[in-house]
């Protein structure tokens, strides 16, 4: 059975993979079409393979979010079944919103594929492109809500149970609150988006993942011993 340090290292590895596949690569890959409607039509056709790759990678990122929740579940359940279930639920919702966003990205490619059949400047094509692009933007900000939700629950658990050093957990909570306030909430309230508020999240999240990968969960802070962990894991699996 995996001990808490072992589970912590597994979560650290999954966090690094999830950062790459859920938070970095998909958004890098879709940069060619991230330029507004209807201007995205030409690069979408030219870079369709790249955009499709972004969608596939994003699906992996969503699945890894659920894998993180499943891996940490037995550890959290010892302390709070509510938080353990909340993290699974938050990750499931986040993955679902990722899937919705992926669908809207594919709809942009579908519109771009039809574009050559319309005369240049055709009003119906422009309207169709604008609708598809607006749907993608709406899905993206809903996706950011899910992203903030699971990270908030995750760092709350890290702080409450001291699974990582408290300063790291506090920085994680502060970073996700700043990101949500400056980007996601600003969008829904109609304020100017402050992208700088999102910048601290990446290095803090990387620090958390690296710490867990090297150190694992802090067993002394959890007040555990190896036999207790093995008994817990046996109970959960049974």
C-alpha positions in Angstrom: 0.0 0.0 0.0 1.2 3.6 -0.7 2.2 5.5 2.3 1.4 9.2 2.7 4.9 10.3 1.5 4.5 8.0 -1.5 1.0 9.4 -2.3 2.4 12.9 -1.9 5.1 12.2 -4.4 2.6 10.7 -6.8 0.4 13.9 -6.4 3.4 16.0 -7.1 4.2 14.2 -10.3 0.5 14.4 -11.4 0.5 18.1 -10.6 3.5 18.7 -12.9 1.9 16.7 -15.7 -1.5 18.4 -15.2 0.2 21.9 -15.3 1.7 20.9 -18.7 -1.3 19.3 -20.3 -4.1 21.3 -18.7 -2.7 24.8 -18.1 0.2 25.4 -20.5 0.3 23.4 -23.7 -3.3 23.7 -24.8 -3.2 27.5 -24.6 0.1 27.6 -26.4 -1.2 25.4 -29.2 -4.4 27.5 -29.8 -2.6 30.8 -29.9 -3.1 31.0 -33.7 -6.9 31.2 -33.3 -6.9 33.3 -30.1 -7.2 36.5 -32.1 -10.9 37.3 -32.3 -13.6 36.8 -34.8 -13.6 36.4 -37.8 -9.8 36.8 -38.2 -9.2 33.4 -36.6 -10.6 31.6 -39.7 -7.4 31.7 -41.8 -5.0 30.6 -39.1 -7.5 28.0 -37.9 -7.3 26.3 -41.3 -3.6 26.6 -41.6 -3.0 25.3 -38.0 -5.8 22.8 -37.7 -3.5 19.9 -36.7 -2.0 22.1 -34.0 -5.4 23.1 -32.7 -6.6 19.5 -32.7 -3.5 18.5 -30.7 -4.4 21.2 -28.2 -7.8 19.7 -27.7 -6.5 16.2 -27.2 -3.8 17.4 -24.7 -6.5 19.4 -22.8 -8.6 16.2 -22.4 -5.6 14.6 -20.8 -5.2 17.5 -18.5 -8.8 17.2 -17.4 -8.4 13.5 -16.7 -5.2 14.2 -14.7 -7.2 16.6 -12.5 -9.5 13.8 -11.5 -6.5 11.5 -11.0 -5.0 13.9 -8.5 -8.2 13.9 -6.5 -8.4 10.1 -6.6 -4.8 9.8 -5.4 -5.1 12.2 -2.5 -8.6 10.9 -1.5 -7.6 8.3 1.1 -5.3 10.8 2.8 -7.9 13.5 3.0 -10.6 11.1 4.0 -8.7 10.3 7.2 -9.1 14.0 8.2 -12.2 15.2 6.5 -14.5 13.2 4.3 -16.2 16.4 3.3 -13.0 17.9 1.9 -12.1 14.7 0.2 -15.4 14.5 -1.6 -15.3 18.2 -2.3 -12.0 17.9 -4.1 -13.3 14.9 -6.2 -16.4 16.9 -7.1 -14.5 20.1 -7.9 -12.1 18.2 -10.1 -14.9 16.4 -11.9 -16.7 19.7 -12.6 -13.4 21.3 -13.8 -12.8 18.4 -16.2 -16.4 18.7 -17.5 -15.9 22.4 -18.1 -12.6 21.6 -19.9 -14.5 19.2 -22.1 -17.1 21.9 -23.0 -14.4 24.3 -23.8 -12.7 21.7 -26.0 -16.0 21.3 -27.9 -16.2 25.1 -28.6 -12.6 25.0 -29.9 -13.6 22.2 -32.3 -16.5 24.3 -33.4 -14.1 27.1 -34.5 -12.4 24.6 -36.7 -15.7 23.5 -38.1 -16.5 27.1 -39.1 -13.1 27.6 -40.5 -13.5 24.5 -42.7 -16.7 25.9 -44.2 -15.2 29.4 -44.8 -13.8 28.7 -48.3 -17.4 27.9 -49.5 -18.5 31.4 -48.7 -17.7 34.5 -50.8 -15.2 37.0 -49.1 -17.0 39.2 -46.6 -20.2 37.2 -46.6 -22.3 38.4 -43.7 -23.6 35.0 -42.7 -20.1 33.6 -42.4 -19.0 36.6 -40.3 -22.1 36.1 -38.1 -21.4 32.3 -37.7 -17.8 33.0 -36.9 -18.6 35.6 -34.3 -21.1 33.2 -32.7 -18.6 30.4 -32.5 -15.9 32.6 -31.2 -18.2 34.1 -28.5 -19.2 30.6 -27.4 -15.5 29.7 -27.1 -14.8 32.8 -24.9 -17.8 32.1 -22.7 -16.7 28.5 -22.3 -13.1 29.5 -21.5 -14.2 31.7 -18.6 -16.5 29.0 -17.3 -13.5 26.7 -17.5 -11.5 29.2 -15.4 -14.2 29.0 -12.7 -13.8 25.3 -12.5 -10.0 25.6 -12.5 -10.1 28.1 -9.6 -12.6 25.9 -7.7 -10.5 22.7 -7.6 -7.3 24.6 -6.8 -9.0 26.4 -4.0 -10.2 23.2 -2.4 -6.8 21.6 -3.0 -4.8 24.4 -1.3 -7.4 24.6 1.5 -6.7 20.9 2.3 -2.9 21.5 2.0 -3.2 24.3 4.6 -5.7 22.8 7.0 -3.9 19.4 7.3 -0.3 20.8 6.8 0.4 18.4 4.0 2.9 20.9 2.7 4.6 23.7 4.7 2.0 26.3 5.6 3.7 29.2 3.8 3.5 27.3 0.5 -0.2 26.5 1.1 -1.0 30.1 2.0 0.8 31.3 -1.1 -1.2 28.9 -3.1 -4.5 30.1 -1.7 -3.5 33.8 -2.2 -2.3 33.1 -5.8 -5.6 31.4 -6.8 -7.6 34.2 -5.2 -5.6 36.8 -7.1 -6.0 35.0 -10.3 -9.8 34.6 -9.8 -10.2 38.2 -8.8 -8.1 39.8 -11.5 -9.1 37.6 -14.4 -12.2 35.5 -14.0 -14.3 37.7 -11.7 -13.3 40.8 -13.6 -14.6 39.3 -16.8 -18.0 38.5 -15.2 -18.3 41.9 -13.5 -17.3 43.7 -16.7 -14.1 45.2 -15.3 -10.8 45.5 -17.1 -9.0 42.2 -16.8 -5.7 42.4 -14.9 -3.6 39.6 -16.3 -0.8 40.5 -13.9 -2.9 39.1 -11.0 -2.6 35.6 -12.6 1.2 35.6 -12.8 2.0 34.4 -9.3 0.0 31.3 -9.6 2.3 29.4 -12.0 5.5 29.6 -9.9 3.6 28.9 -6.6 1.9 25.9 -8.2 5.2 24.7 -9.5 6.8 25.1 -6.1 4.0 23.0 -4.5 4.3 20.2 -7.1 8.1 20.1 -6.8 7.9 20.0 -3.0 5.5 17.1 -3.0 7.5 15.3 -5.7 10.7 15.5 -3.5 9.3 15.4 0.0 5.8 13.8 -0.2 3.1 14.7 2.3 4.4 15.7 5.7 3.7 12.7 7.9 4.7 14.3 11.2 2.2 17.1 10.7 -0.5 14.6 9.9 0.2 12.7 13.0 0.3 9.4 11.1 2.4 6.3 11.3 2.9 3.8 8.6 0.6 1.1 10.1 -2.3 3.6 10.3 -1.8 4.6 6.7 -1.8 1.0 5.5 -4.9 0.2 7.5 -6.6 3.3 6.0 -5.7 2.3 2.5 -7.0 -1.2 3.1 -10.3 0.1 4.4 -10.7 2.4 1.4 -9.9 -0.2 -1.2 -12.2 -2.8 0.5 
